[in-house]
Amino acid sequence: MTSKTLGVGIIGCGNISTSYLDLAPMFRGIEILACADINEKAAQARAKEYGIRAETVEALLAAEDIDIIVNLTIPSVHYEVSAKVLDAGKHVYSEKPFVLSVQEGRDLAGRAEKNGLRVGSAPDTFLGGAHQLARHLIDEGRAGRITGGTCHVLSPGMEHWHPNPDFFFKPGGGPVLDLGPYYISNLVQLIGPVRQVTAMSSIPSPKRKITSEPRHGEMITVETPTTVHAVLEFANGAVITLGASWDVKAHGHRPMELYGTDASLVVPDPNFFGGDVELIGPDGAAVQLPNWQHPLGVPNQQHGQGMMANYRTVGLADMAIGIVEDRPHRCSLEFALHVVDVMTAILHSGETGEFVTLTTSCQQPAPFGIDDAAALMRS
């Protein structure tokens, strides 16, 4: 493992920036040096909090000690900001979704290739210990061939906890583009690319009331579907149902179940790195799992009344090391673009009622096993 460290800057100093700033020091290959925001006071406050420097966006793009810029702006400007980063000669790693159309993604790919640069994108939760155990079990044939499955990401919505939830309900938001990346990325890394999709969608509540602070009582006009039910046909023949909604008060579905010819696999919420994986045989009994002491499955952060595993920025670190070692990174543009293609195809099918064939494909990311994870973490 190389010892070289790449300098990282952040554009966008909202809520998610704290995750990157808190967790990046756990990993080799990266050091966050500076941040910027169109609200310069927000950048200054975040810089003071974490002992880094605040820059204007223009100064950060020109900074000689910055190799990679992390794009944490709102989804509607991800493409615009990432294009500026690439044109400035720097690698870019974006929060999800990194673009809102296949055309935008291909444009970024062209800019990156022209300048010899890398593009990466969240989510990186599929690199977590639980999901890599599921990948190991599938790769080892423990479930047989995956033929079907279900995924559910259902909740009452974002306006109950987020201080500024408006963007969740605008184009570029909604449960498919906001939470779909976690589920679809995990499906693709587990069983490969998608061939076609069909979906139905709706907006059950055109107006929603904010009940979080500090804007309690304000109303939001909903401009994107908040309930979507889709069926995904994968290139390997598997057919999987995805339900994504912010109109559900309560439910009993598990986040992800995959059905194989020999056994069924229950996978925990792909919005998180850890959780319990179950392999259930044809007799309904749990199958013993291998000893899987994965570093990215260890609980390390308070969550509600308990602890959870949170290792966000591992995808950024894997990209940095990939740049230095001249090897592919797992949260790649090709992979993320296929996920965007799947999500936008789902939304298009929901609008039109048509089956949509995907225009992109990708390779499954390389597995991220126990030794891979340990090598990426600082001792």
Salt bridges, closest charged atoms under 4 A:
GLU49 OE1 - ARG46 NH1 2.93
GLU55 OE2 - ARG53 NE 2.56
ASP65 OD1 - ARG53 NH2 2.75
GLU80 OE2 - LYS84 NZ 3.68
ASP87 OD2 - ARG111 NH1 2.54
ASP107 OD2 - ARG111 NE 2.59
ASP139 OD2 - ARG135 NE 2.92
GLU159 OE2 - HIS160 NE2 3.66
GLU159 OE2 - ARG208 NE 2.89
ASP166 OD1 - ARG215 NH1 2.41
ASP178 OD1 - LYS96 NZ 3.09
GLU218 OE1 - ARG215 NH2 2.85
GLU223 OE2 - LYS170 NZ 2.97
GLU233 OE1 - ARG195 NH2 2.81
ASP247 OD1 - ARG208 NH1 2.97
GLU257 OE2 - ARG254 NE 2.94
GLU278 OE2 - ARG254 NH1 3.35
ASP318 OD1 - ARG327 NH2 2.90
ASP318 OD1 - ARG330 NH1 2.81
GLU325 OE1 - ARG327 NE 3.48
GLU354 OE1 - HIS348 NE2 3.86
